Amino acid sequence: MSRVLVVDDSWVVRHHLAKYLEPDGHTIETAESGEEALERLGSEEFDILLLDLLMPGISGIEVLEILQEQNDQTPVIVLSADIQESTRNRVTDLGAKLFLSKPPLADDVRDAVRRFSGGEDA
């Protein structure tokens, strides 16, 4: 199955996303900040990234900008409570494959990871 990096400053969110995905056999790694996510992505391979936008320090938007600059091809699914159309457009422009509103439904998370970690495209 897939190796997934879950990036969110909330332990509760990281815990719930891991619980959603582990039964499908995915290996779940977590990061609690944008800085930690970039460090992990720089030294490890992941099949997919689940990324929160609003975090202290380096935000999810900044992570996306850096990944785009580095031409990183790891599929990114953004999870955020920010439902503004401009935010959705911005993350899409920065290469995110999908935007899920928080709190996401377990089935939506499972379907998205299955869809984008298996080599399928939007």
N, C-alpha and C positions, 0 to 999 in steps of 0.2 A: 504494500500500500504506500501511501504518500508520507513524506516527511513535511510537517506543517510547522511554521513558526507563527505563534500567536503573540501579537504585540498590543498590549493595553496596560495602562497604568493602574487599572483596577484588578486586584487579585480575584475578586468575585467573577468578573467577566472572563478572565483567563481560565479560571476553574470551570466555569460553565461551558465555554467553548471546547475545552479539552474533554469534558464529559460527553459532549455531543458527538465528538469525532472518534474517540478511542474505541468504542464498540465496533466501528467499521474497520479497525485494524491500522489506523493511521498512527504514526509516531508523532507525538506532540511535544514541541519545545516551546518555551515561553520567554518573552522579554518584557520588562516592565517600563521600558522607555525607548524613545527613538534612537538614542545613543547606543543602547545595548543592542537593539535590532540591527543597526548598521555594523556594529562590531561582529555580531554573529554572521550576518550576511557576507561580510568580508572574508570570513575564514571557514565557513561551512556551506554546504549545499542544501537547499530546501526546494521542495517541489511547489510550494505555495506559501504565500504570506497573508495572514489575516491581520489587518492594520487598523487600529483606532486613529482618529484624526486629532482629537483634543487631548494632548498630553503635555505635561510640563517639560521644559527643555526643548529638544528637537521634536516638533509636531509631526503628525502623520503626513501633512502636506510637504513639509521639508524633507521627510524620508523619501517621499515619491519624487521630489525634485532631484535629490541626490542620486537615487536609483536611475532616473532618466539620464542624468549627466554621465553616469557610469555605464550606460547602455545595459543595465542589468535586466535580464529577461525573465526573472522570477515572476510568475503571475501573482498579482496583488488583488485581494478582495478587501475593500474598505468597509469598516463598520463604524457608524457614527449616528448620534442622535441629531446631528445637524442635517435637517432635511431640505435646506434651501437648494433650489435648482442650480444656482450659481456654484455652490459647493460641489454638487454632483458633476456638473460640467467641468469644473477645475480638476477634479481627481481623474475623470475620464481623459481629459487632455494630457494629464501627466502619466497616463498608461495603466491606470487601474482597470481591471477587467470587469468589476462589478461593484456596486454600492449597495450595502444592506443596512437598513435602518435598525438602530438599537431600540429595544432589545430584539435581536433576531430570533426567529423561530428555529428550533433545532433542525427541522427538515430543510429549511432554506439554507442553513449553513452546510449541512451534509451534501445537499444537491450541488451547491456552488463548489465545494472542495472536490467533489467527484467530477464535476464538469471541467474545471480548469486545471486540475492536477493530472488528469488523464491525457493531456495533450489536445483536448478539444478546444475550440476557440468560440468566442461569443457569436 
